[in-house]
Amino acid sequence: MMTEKIDFLPLTQDELVLHTLDYVKSELHVNNPIALYIAGSRLRRQSDSNSDFDVVVIANESHHDTLLRKITSIQRKFIINESKIDLLVKDFQSLYAMMITGDPNVIDIFSEKPIWMTEDSKFQNAIDVLTFLGQPEGQNILMYINLEGLLYSCHGIIKSARTTLEAERKRKRRLIRVVKRITNVELRINYVKNIFFNEAFPNPTVKLQFKHLRKVYFEGNLTLEDMDNDLQQLDDKYQRLKDAMKFDHEVLAERSRISKEQLSALLVKALL
């Protein structure tokens, strides 16, 4: 659990919660929000007063929607008192899909307690499941549900970044997409290393080597050669980690199978 408090300025935590819940219900017509989590730079304690708010809302779908396989997964941007909000709304079905694909956002979401959770007792099962997933035993399930998939996703992002870098080099366009992919890959590699070698739930506030790149980029001091070198460093780290993990493939596959079974049972409980 992080000790440094989340910086909500220029808003207050209550303002963020109240306005977000109002937007979710009135604009998106999602009537059963269960919990609200902070993510992104605010969660990592690397924000300033101009940073966006990355917010994740978990909603409880109705039994009717579940039977019809209606899935709630919504991304929106909106404004609260001139502060930009990047909102992600997930029901338990789409949350499960995030988990089994090795999405690093799952680690961010359950790294600490939500900034708001409903007190409505009719959602007690869902409340209990989300609370459990934020505790060590639940986090252990999330760590191993698709660790290899989380690592292998790095290869595709690195390849995409190199393709974009080469195309943008010719056009002399902005390369912020490459910078974002570099930081994304480093975050994923850091999470996998921490789980594989330390068997510990990753800490999103760890300072990463390439986290400064956006600032350097916007100052105009980041060259194409720098980005080429950064991508090569990350590719080397990826290959070394992949080589280290391949000897434990069968063990990791079994842990993934068990974690999926445990998680499936939990999320079915949340829908009851």
N, C-alpha and C positions, 0 to 999 in steps of 0.2 A: 504494500500500500504506500502511495506517495505521501510525503509529509508536507511538501510545499503546496499551498493552496492554489486552486485554479484562479486565474485572473479573468474576471468577467467584465472588466471595464471596457468601454464606458457604460455598459449596462450593469444591472445587479443580477444576481442569480434568479431572484424572484421574477424580475421583468422578463428575462429570457424564457423561463418556464411558462409563465402565464401567457405571454404573447405567442409562443410556439404552440401551446396546447389550443389556444383560440384559433390559430391559423389551421392547424391540423383538422379541427372539428368543423369550422365554418367554411374553409376554402377547399379542403380536400375531402370532406365528408367522411372522415375516419372517426368513428364515434367511440371506439374502445381503446384509447391509448393506455398502456400499462406502465411503461417506464420511459424515461428520457435520459439519454447519456450524452456526454460531451466527448468529442473526438478531435483529431487533428492537432494543430499547433497549440491550442489551448490545453488539451489533455497533456501534451508533452512539455508543458511549461516553457514553451519557446515562442510565445506570442507577445505582441505589444498591443497598444490600444487601437491600432488600425487593423489588426488581424480579423479575418472572418471568424464566425462561429460555426464549427462543424457539429451538427446535432443529429443524433440518431434516436428515433422514436420507435419503440416496439409496441405493436398493437395486437389485440386479441380478436381474431376473426370469428365470425359467428359459425355455429355448427352447420348452418345452411350453406354458407360460402365454402366451408371446408369440403362438404359433400359434393358441391358443384366444382370443386377445384379452382375456385376463384382466389387468386393470390394477390395480396397487397404488397407492392414494391414500388415506391414512389420517390423520385428525386425532384426537389424544387429549390429555388432560390427566392428569398424574400427579404424584406427590410424591417428592422425594428429600430426606430429612432436613429436612422442613418447607419446603423450597423448591419453588415451583410450576414445573412444566415444561409448556410448550405445545409439543407435538410434532407435526411434520408429516413423514410418510413418503411418499416418491415413488419410483416406479420410473422407468425411462428413458422409457416411453411417456407417463406423466402429467407428467413433467418437460418433455418436448417440448411438450405441450399448454400448459403454463404459459408457455413461451418464445414460442410463436407468437401467443399472445393478448396479449402485451405486459404481462405481470404484473410489477410492480416488484420483487416478492420475488426474481425471478431476478437482478436487479442486486445486491441485497443478498447473495445466496448466493455469487455469483462475484466479489465485490469484494475478497476476500482468501482465503487458503488455508483449507481445512477444519481443524477442530481435531482431527480424527482421520481417517485413511484406511487401509483394509485393506492388508496386505502380502502377501496371498494371490496368488500369481502366476497362478492360473487366471482371475483377473479383470483381467489386465493391460490388455486393451483398454479396459475401462471406466475403469480408473485413468488411462490415458493421455488419454482423452477429457475427463474431469473436470479433469485437470491443465491441459490445453490451454485449456479454456474459462475458466480463471482467469488466463490469461496475456493480454497485450495483443492478440495476433492473434485469440484466441478471444473476448475481450471485445468486439472490434470487430464480430464476427458478432452477438453478443447485443444490441448497441446499436441496430442498425438492423433487426432482424428484424420488429418491428412498432411503430415509433416513433409513427406516426400513431394507431395503436390505443391506445397508452398515453396519448396526449394526449386523444383523444376520450372515453376512459373518465371523464375528469374531469367532463365535462358531466353524465353520468348521476348521478355521486356528488353533485355540487352540487345537482342537481334533487331527489334523494332527501333530502338534508340539509334543504333548504328545506321540503319536504313534512312531514318529521318535526318540524321546528322549529314549524311552524304547528299541527300536531296536538298537540304536547306543550305549546305555549303555552296552549291551552285547558284541558288536563288538569292542568297544573302538575306534570308528572312530571319525573323526572331527564332531563337533556339530554346525558348523556355520549356517546350515540350520535352526536349532532351534532358534538360536539367531536372525536370520533375521525375523522369524515368530513372535517372541516376540515383536520386534520393530514395525513390520507391524501392529499387533493387537493393540498395544498401540496408534499408529497413528490414526487408524480408530476409536477407542473409543474416543480419544480426539476430532476428527472432529465431531462425532455425538453429544457429550456432548455440544460442543460449539454452534452447530446449534440448538439443542433441547432446551437447557436452556437459551442461550443468544440470539437466533435468529440472529446470526451474522455469516458471512462467515469466515471460519477458517483461521487462520494465520499459514502457514507451518513453520515459523521460531520459533514457541514456543518450548522451551526446554522441552523435554520429559524425564520422569523418567528413562526409560530403554535405552535411546539413547547411553549411554556410554558402553553398553554391548559388542559391537564389540571390542572396545579397550581393555576392561578387558579380553575378551576371548582370543585375540591374545597375551596378556601378560601372559597367562596361569594361571590366577587367578580366573577363573569362574568355579565353581564346578557343578556337576549334581544336587546337592541339591539346589544350588542357582537357577538353571533354573526351577526346580520343584516348588519352592516357587514363582518365578516370574510368572509362568503360572497360579498358583492358585490365585495370586493377580489379574491377568487380568481376570480370569474367574469370580471372585467375582465382579469386576467392571462391567463386561458384564452383569451378572445376575441382578445387581442393576439397571443398565440403562434400561435393557429390562423390568423390573418390572415397572419402572417409565413411560416408553413410552407406555405400553399396554393400559393405560387409555385414551390415545389420539389416539388410532389406527384409528378410523373412520376419525378423523380430518386429520391425516397424510396421510391416503389413498386418501382422497379427494384432498389434496394439491398435492399429487403425480400425480393424474389424470390430474389436471389442468396444472401442470408443463409439463407433457408429451405432452399435446395438444399444449401448447405454444412453446415448443421446436421443435415439429414436424413442425409447421408452419414456424418457423425460418429457419430450415435446408432445407425445401423445397425452401424457398426464396433464400438460399445460392446457390442452384443448378440451379437457373434460369439464 
